[in-house]
Amino acid sequence: AVAYTQTIGCPGEGYLPGHGNCKCSEGYEPEGEVGGLVRGDPICVRCSKGSYKEEPGNEKCTQCGSGGFTTYQEGSTDATDCKCGPSLLPRMQRIGEKIYTMYCSACPDFAICSENKIVPRSGFWINPTSNPLSSDFDINSLQEEEFADIQFKP
């Protein structure tokens, strides 16, 4: 799938590649191992699941990393799109004004962990203000580089 609509530095409609000045947009990378080129310009394709690219350019997308990390869609444009895979509990840390998943661990027996949710099983409760995946969570409750401690209670 050629994605010249996802390049920058190129003229609009009707552009013929070949000038060597186009770059893939964020969330896109040059196609193929080395990066597909058509007369000097890239053939841009979306970053695959499990990778992202934050800046425009003809570099490959960055992999989320090992330990269960993935993105749940193609074309991710931010490292914060890297989440724990199904049935894994995210360990999240504040860095600047964002919360990043730093690593994944096994989901506890008393919870169900999915893409963007941690749901307690019957008889348990999660303090929503301790859960970065909850709309009740306030990032300012964490100090810089502090890990969120999700509080499960019977």
N, C-alpha and C positions, 0 to 999 in steps of 0.2 A: 504494500500500500504506500504509494508515494505521497508524501505529506508536504509538498512545497508551500501549502498554506500555513504550515507550522515552521516557517523559516523567517529570519529577520535579515535586514540589509538587502532585500530584493525588491524590485518594483512590484506593483500590484498585479492585477489580472493581465493575462497574456504574456507574462514573463517567460522568456526562454532561458533555461539554465545554461551555464557555460562561462560565466565571468569570474568564478572563484571567490565571490564575496558574500555568499549566503551562509547563514549559520542556523543550526537547529535551535528552535525555541526551547525554553525550559520544559521539562517533561518529555522531550524528544531527543533521540540520538541518531547519529549516522547509521544506516543499515549495514549489517554484516560484521564480520570479525574486525576488519581494518576500518570499516566505515565506507559505505557505498558512495561513490562519486559519479556524477554525470557531468562530463566536461568541466571538472573542477568544483562543482557544487554538490552538496550532500543530498542523498535521498534520506529524508528524515522519517523515522518511525517512532511510535510511542515507547517510552520506557516500559519494559515488561513488569509484570507483578513481581514484587520483591526488590524493586529498584526505584530510584528517583533521580531527578536532575533539577537543581535549584536555579541555575544560571544558563542563559543562552550560550551556545558554543558548539563546536564539533567534537567535544569529548564524549566518551561513553557515559551512560548512566551509572550512578553509584549504587552498589548492592547494599541492602539494609544490614546485612551481616548474618552471622550464624546464631544459633540458639533459639530458633523459632520465629525470627523476625520476618515479616512480609508486608507488602502493601496489598490492599484488597481490590485495587483497580490498576489498570495500566495508565501510564502518563502522569505518575505522581511528580509533584514539583517541590516537595518539602520533606526534609528528614523526619518531621513529626508525623508524616503519613506511614512511617514504619511502625507497625504494631505487632503484638504477639499473635501467633497463629491460634487456631481454634484449640480450646481446652487448656490454654496457658494463661497464667496470671501475670500481668505487666508489673514490673518494678519501675516506677516513674520518678524522675528527678527534675527539679526546677533548674533551668540554665537560662539566665536572663529573664525574659518575660514569657518564656515558653516552657511547657512540660514535655520532656522527652522520655520515651520508653528506653531504659538503659539495658535491661535484660528481662528474660521471661523465666518463670518458674512454674512448676506444676500447679494447676488450679486446686485449691483445697477441696476436700470431700464435701464440705458444707456449702459449696458455691457452684454455680455454673458460669464458666467464663466463655465469652464469645468475642467477636470482632470489636465491638465498642461497648460491651456491657459486662458487668459482674453482678450476677443475680444470686442472692442467698437462697439456699434450699429451705424447705419448710422447717420452722423452728429456729431459724437464724435471722439476724438483722445486720445490715451494713450501715454504719454511720455515714450518711450521704456527704457530709462536709469533709470527710477523710478520703473520699473516693474521687480521684481526678477525672474519672469518666462520668461523674454526676454533674448535672447543671447547678447543683448547690455548692460545688467545690469552688473555693476562692484561692487563686494562685498566690495571693498575698499572705495566705496562712503559712506558706513555706518560705524559709530563708533561702538565699542563693545556694545552689548545689545540695539542698536538703532533699532526701527521698520522701515521697508520700508514704505514709503508713496507713494502709486501708484497715479500718477497725471493724472486725467481725465480732458480733456478740450473740450469744444464745438467747 
